[in-house]
Amino acid sequence: MALNFEIPKLVRELKKRKPKKVLVQLAEGIKQNASEISRVFENLGIDAIFSGESEWGGCSIAIQEAEVLKCDLLVHFGHAKFINVKFPVIYVEVKDELDLNPLLKKSLSHLKDYKTLGLSYSIQHRHDLKKIIDFYEENGKKIILSKKIGFAAYEGHVVGCEYHGLKAIEKSVDCFVIIGNRFHSLGATIMVEKSVILLDVYNDEIMNMSGVREKILKQRAISIQKLKDATNVGIIVEIKPGQKFGNPKYLVDKFKEQGKNPIVITMSEITPEKIMNFYHIDAFVELACPRIAIDDFAKYTKPILTFKEALVALGIKSWEDFLKTGAV
Ligand code: SF4
């Protein structure tokens, strides 16, 4: 990885805003750069505190921490803006400067049956977008970028809980190409029916994700059945500002109508250890990141579902509609 934190741009912004004390959030993969980044603030005479909490996405914007610590600015490294917040925030998207050419060339044999490619990228590769489009066009492909819808900050940008931009172009493309990692492509493959080809820039691999879709949807159907059979239900809400996927009160009422005993549980971050002590709960619905239920399925001993899946278990949404509108 050759990470570019665009320090001169950050310094210009800091000089303009003149904060006295900042809370710095670093995405998990760049926490190792904390000491190097600390010097930027030190040189400007700004007090910087680094958040040690997890920062999995732009949703985990640490406003509460910043307020408690009386910081006057939050600097969030590694993600694009996700939601509007009232607290002042600088987003440093971080460029991953890699030579993508060998991987792009390698991808052509996997894409030989497809003419029109629906293209999406994770934020670290946005600066390479023109080069990627030029490459595919020179090789006879047509590129359509996924739409900027919902939490996507740019055209073509993909985040793990937002695939409506891909669904919006699905009818016009032959397959999807995701530049990034398995996390984004796995979400894509359960949201769209066309093939998803991952250009895994970190493992230097091309993967067709088609086989994964059926396996995950089968797991989700099993969890939905378990929630239908459950008596005691835990509805977990997280306190992260961007993780509000569903209305807990609505679910409580609906579960009660069906004779179940729901309770609402709050957590700063969902972990198997934390939910283990609620041993009387038969199934959980988490309204935080939908990917916890989907990707971490095997880590939990009890079924854990997303809001949309809970709607299917309650009979409010049909399985067919769930597949059509997308599982995430
Ligand atoms: S909610 Fe989940 S998928 Fe969405 S940005 Fe946050 S961590 Fe990523």
Residues whose N, C-alpha, C, O or C-beta is under 5 A from the ligand:
A	BS01	SF4	W56 G57 G58 C59 V159 G160 C161 C289 R291
